[in-house]
Amino acid sequence: MIEVAEVFRRFAADYLDAHGAAMPPSHRRAIQDILACRTAALGGQVWRCDKCDAEVFSFHSCANRSCPKCHTTQTKEWLEHRRAEMLPVPYFHVTVTVPAELREVLRAHQRDGYAVLMQASATAIIELARDPRYVGGTVGVLAVLHTWTQQLALHPHVHCLVSGGGISEDASTWHPARRNFLVPIKALDKLVRGKFRDLLRRKCPDLIIPEAVWRKRWILHVTAWGDGEQAVLEYLARYVFRIALTNSRIVGLDDETVTIRYAERKTGRQRTCRLSGDEFMRRFLQHVLPRGFHKVRYFGLWHPRRRHMAERVRQMLQLQVPLKLDRPLDFVVPPLVAADAESTPPIEPLICPHCQGRLIFIRTLSPRQAMAP
């Protein structure tokens, strides 16, 4: 399998020579981390098989959120923490995508622009859901930022997990949403646009955007996910820790180009796209977020300042439902791992790859002392 790190080893040096002066620190860090991930540069451990005495070297991961070889353990830990916060109610998936005219604006103002996009999307959903005609209470919103298409083009959008109901203002009554309806899409589109414009003007007062842009409709989708909070949470984990490109989608590499596999949006058919090394580096790195930027944020009932209220609501709802809920027949549980994601071995191997014997820990390798097998 061709890895992103292998592509970087071939093209990163030339890319740094050509664009390094204008490159953000987060891009340089991503290149360094991905090149070092699971190599002797980061140190690791030595294990020995109790049967064949073979030594197995297990090197540390870089933990960079843009690295395609990390986050398996992080995903599991995130699921464990969120599991205790989920409410026993149906959920909705809301996707908000900005028009093409605003993509480069967001790209040039990543920290403020992306934060404004997430805040505008979530607060618009919460405000509209409070209307008694729709939900009539404060919903919980978990927002996740994505910036790419399958061909690594810039395509900023936000995935929102929304609780299928909200708590009343006095926190005494739970108002469930209708089974297949949360809020009207046209009203949500108008409200998101207005909030995004006002927040962006406040954050970037010198930014000039033609008024015609604000009259263009955004692309919004609201989908009912059905009951089963655990299934919904596991599906959302795919969005939370998904990166722009997995190793398994790189199908070709030569001295000048990289070929990647992608799914055609309209037909779902598998296609390939060949990019020059420089263009691949540019496309990949444009999705590396600024250091410290939170791509997952919580709003409404799930806001950190309202966690105590969310816990009371969860306990109240659990008292109102049977001990065992039957999953609707029409609800399909999606797999936790994306179809195009490769299987990543654990950092601490327990089974010998040569004879299937048991591996025993021998010693630790520091970054300076680590040696390749």
N, C-alpha and C positions, 0 to 999 in steps of 0.2 A: 504494500500500500504506500502510495506517495503521500508524504506529510507536508503540512504548511511549513514546518521547520526546514524541510529539504528545499522547498521553493525559496525560502528566505536565504538559505546558505548560498544559493546560486545567484540571487538577484539583489539582495539587500545592500551589499557593499556599493554597487553601482547606483542604486536608488539614493543612498545616503550621500554619495558624492554629488549627485545632481540636485537633490532637494533638501539636504540636511540642514542648511542654514535657516530655512523657513519651517522646519518640521517642529511640531509641538513636542514637549518633553514626554507626553504620554505615548506618542508614536515610537520614539526611540526606546522607551522602556518596554513596550510590547515586543519590538524586534529582539531586544536583548533577552527578554524572558522566554520567548518562544524558542529561540535558538538554544537556550540553556536547559530547557525543560526535559526532565528524565535523562539527563546526561551527567557525566562526572563533574561538570562545572558546579553543580549544586550539592554535591555530596550524596550520601545515601547509606545503605547497609549492605553487608555481605551475609549471605545465607549458604548453608551447606546441607546437602541431602544426606539423610541418615542411612541411605541404602547404597547409592553409587558414589558418594563423596564429591559429587559435582558442586562447584561453587556458583551461586547465582547472585548477580549484582542487581540491586534495586535502588535506582537513583530517585532523588526527590523531584516533586513537581514544582513548577514555578508559581502556580496559583493565580496567574494573570487571567482576568476574566475574558480576555480575547483568545486564550489558548485553547485549541480544540482537544487537548489531551487531559485537561483538568476538569474539576467540578462534579465528578461522580459522587464523591463523599459529601461535598458541599450541598448538592441537591438533596441527598438523604437527610442531612441535618436540617436544612430549611423546611423540608416537609414535616419533620418531627415538631419543630417549633410552631408551624402554622396549623398543624392538626388540632391543637388545643384551642385555637381561636375560631375555627370554622363553626358556623351556625347550622343547625339541622333544618335547612330550608332549601328550596330550589335556587338556582343561580342563573345569571345572564352573562354573556360574553359580549362586550361592546368594543368595537374597533374604530378608532378615529384616525383618519389619514389626511395630511395637509395636501393642498393642491401643489402642482409642479412649480408654480411661481414663488412659493415660499421655501422650497427645499434648500436652495443655496443660501438664503437668509439664515436659516437655522444652522446650516453647516458653518457659516462664518461666525456665528454667535452660539456655539454649542452649549456652554454652561447655562446661559440665561434663556436661550431660545427653547432648548429641550425641556428645561424646568417649567417654563411657561406653558408649553404644549401639554405636559402632564397635568399641571394644576388646572388649566382651563378645561380640559376634558373631564376630569374627575369632579370639579366643583359644578360644572354644568349638569352632569348626571345627577348629582345630589340635589341641586336646586330644583330641577324639573321633577325629580321623584317626590319631593316634599309636597308638590301640588296634590290636593285631595282628589283630583280627577284621575290621578295615575296611581301613586302608592300612598301618599299621605304621611310619610315618615322619613326619617334619616336613614339612608341605606349605607352599607359598607362598600367601599371601593378599593380594590388593590390594582394599581396601575403599573404596567411594565412597558418600558420604551424599547422599540426596535427601530432600526434606521436603514434596513437593507431589503433588496429583492434577492431572488435566487441567483441572479447574475451579478450580485454585489453592487448594483446601482444604488444611489442614494434615494431612500424612500422612507422618510420619517413617519412613524405611526405609533399609536399607543394601544395596547391591549388592556382592557379593564375587566376584572372579575367583579361583578356586582351582586350583592345579596338580593334575593327575590322577595324583598319586603324591607320595611323600615320601622324604627321605633318612634313613637310619638314625642312631641316636644317635652312633655312632662315625664318621659321615660316610664310610663305606666302601661302602654298598650302597644302591641306589635301589629302592624298593618301589613298583611301579606300582599305581594304583587299578584296580578293575574297570571295564569299559568304560562301563556305565550306572549305576554305584552308587558313591557316595562315602562317606556316613555315613547312619545311620537318622534320619529326620526327627523322630520323636517324642523320641528321645534328645537330638537337637540342640536341640529346642525347650525341653526341661527344663533343659539345661545353660546355654543362653543366658539364660533367665529368671533362674536362680540367680546367674550371674555378674553380670548387669545389676543385680539387687537389691543384691548385696553391694558392688559398686563404687559404686553411687549412694549407698548409706548411708554409705560412707566419704568420698565427695566432698561430700555434702550431709547431714550428720548431723541437722540440724534439720527436714528434710523429712519430713512425715507422709503415708504412703500406706496406704490400707486393705489389710489382709492378703488380702482376697478378690481383689485385682488380681493378686497373684502366683500365684494358682491358675488364672488364665485363660490358655488356650493362645494363643500368638502365631501369626502367619501366616508360614510358611516354605515356600520352594520351592527345590528342588535340581534343576538341569537339566544334563545332559551336553551339552557344546557340540561334541564331536568333535575330531578332529585339525586341525592348521593353526593354529599360534600366531599368525601374522600376521593371519589373518581374525578370530580371536578378539580380538586386540588392537585392531584397527580398530573392531570392534563395541563394545568397551568404551569407546573414545574418545567414543562418543555419550553414554555415561553420565557420564564424567568431566567433560565440558564442557557438558552439557545444562543449560539454565536453566529456570526455572518457566514462562516464556511467550516464544515467538518472535513477531516482528512479523507473520508471515504468518497467525497464528491470530486476530488482531484483525480482525473483519469489519464492525464498526459503531461509530460514535462520534458523539454529539451533545452538546448542552450539559449534559446531566444523566447520561447513561449510556454504558457501553461494552459492546459485544457481542463475545464471544469464541467461537471454534469449538473443539470438543473431540470426542474419539472416545468413544462409549459403551463402557464396559468390557466388558460381557457380550456385546454384539452387534457391536461394532466400527463401528457406524454413526455418521456425523457428525451432531452436534447443535450447537445454539448456546445460549449462556447470556448473559443480559443482567444487568449489574451496575451499581449506581449508581457514580458517580465515586469517592465516599468508600470504598465497599466494595471497588472494584477496587484502589485504593491500599493499603488494609489487607491484602488478600489477597496482593498482589504483594510488599509489603515484609516480610511475615512470613517470607518465604523468603530474605531477605538475611541472610547469616551474619555473626557478629561479626568485626571486623577481625583478621586474623592467624589465624583458625581454619582448620585444614587439613581440607578435605572429602575429600581422598584420602590414605589412609594405608596403610603396608606392614607386614605381619606375617609371622611364621614365617620361612621360608627367604628371603623378600624383605625382611626387616627390614634397615635400613641397617647394623647391626652384623654381619649375616650375609651381606652382599653378596659377600665373598670366597669363602664356601662355595658360594653360588649359582653363581658363575662356574665353580668347579671341577666342580660337578654338571652344568652346561650343557656343558662340554667333554667330560665323561665320557659323557653321553648322546649327544652328536653323533658320537662314535666308534662308537656302537652302532647307528646308524640309517643307511639308505642315503642317498646324496647327494641323491636326489630322491624325495620322498614323494608318492605318489598320494593325492589327497584322496578320502575316501569319497564314494560316489555320493549318499548320503542327507544329506550335509552341505551346507547352503545358505549361501553367504557373504552376510551382510546388507550393505546399503549403508553406507558410512561416514557419509553425511549423512542425518539423519532426514527422513522424508517431509514433515514439516511445517516444516522449516527453510528459510528463504529463502536465496537465493544472495547472498553478500556480496561486493561488488567489492573488489579489492585496494586497499590504501591508496596505492600508487604506480601510477597508471594508465600503461600503455604504449601503448595504442591510442586514437586520437582518437575520441570518441563521435559526432562530426559527420561525418567523412569517412573514418574508419578509417586515417588517417595515423599516423605515428610521433610520439609525444610526447617532447619534449626538456625536461629540467629547466631552469628559469629562475632561481628564487630561493626562499628560505625565508621563510615568514611566521611571525613570533613571535606568541604569544597576544595581546600588546598591539597589534601592528601589523596583525593579520589583518583582512581585509575580505572580506565576502561577494562572490561574483561579480556 
